[in-house]
């Protein structure tokens, strides 16, 4: 299953988009965070169910993640080189 994950800093309009192949939206969120280099725990996140996906907010990093299903043929975002 492919997921589109959009990452936005709270209070800003710049958005980063990632297309991730994962079994669930939670794993897509974790994979996106890993690709961005964020290894902190997700314990303080708030999660909201949307009509067409999910919204997760990291209050410490002040980031908003919106996760939606992507078409099965959507190109995947490649992980950055280490």
Buried (B, 14 or more C-beta within 10 A) or exposed (E): EBBBBBBBEEEEEEEBEBBBBBEEBBBBBBBBBEBBEBEEEEEEBEBEEEEEBBBBBBEEBEBBBBBBBBEEEBEEBEEEEE
